[in-house]
């Protein structure tokens, strides 16, 4: 699988370009392409020139991408993204503050027309605003089908909005979407997944999670094993096409914090035998072959090697 890789090539209106169509067509030999993270709304943007999938113009731009990939024999899903607090006022509609589960600013930077700058202070979403967020995910999923995608992957990883609600290191709310309750902190994620599944079908829906990565100022949850164990149990009941797990620190150490991914995998497979388990983060050819041969994973996602090797599949095949 080609993992999602942000490329910042969509221009000021966040519309996919001919260059992007060429880029993905060149990589269509992947068993599956997961696109770069793609914002579900103007509010969901956090980096300069990243694509959206909520306007008619963006849908038309993505159609040329999906057509190019399909013409080359490939399959492609779009990764649906809301960055939450990992944004800057210059990227937000009318210069407003980014939104999050919290009003605390992340320790991190983002990419703007001025270069890399500190992220802006967010405001905490009101509970009455969360149905709008869920509706934005559903609308983006509908747009994905209209654009010709084979499915969608919801981005629940790397310290972005859904992760900001799940982790108690970030979520400091006292309402039914926060507090010490794991049920509360996973509520938004599960509502989003229900809404997306209702639009495109469970068999065309995946989800990416990163239980311990510290990306974008995401501190460790007080009990990540319990948090993500509960989430996976609930997600398995939704009969998703796959779960996509980043093992360890995104683009970094695989052993950054203790975590038993096998427990999650076994839970998912026991409750949803038809679901696929996708793994990611620093896999070599030998590592990938080992986990596939042993049954520890069904799919392996490669990220950085695909940037400079559009023919990565051939290179892996021939060693």
Secondary structure, DSSP 8 states (H G I E B T S, - for coil): -B-------STTTT---HHHHHHHHHTTTSS-EEEEEEESSGGG--STT--BSSSHHHHHHHHHHHHHHHHTT--EEEEEE--TTS--GGGSGGG---EESSSS--S-EEEETTEEEE----EE--GGGHHHHHHHHHHHHHHHHHTT-SEEEEE--TTSHHHHHH-TTT----STT-TT-HHHHTHHHHHHHHHHHHHH-GGGEEEEE-SS--GGG----TTHHHHHHHHHHHHHHTT-SEEEEE-SSTTS-TTSS---HHHHHHHHHHH-TT-EEEEESS--HHHHHHHHHHTS-SEEEB-HHHHH-TTHHHHHHH-
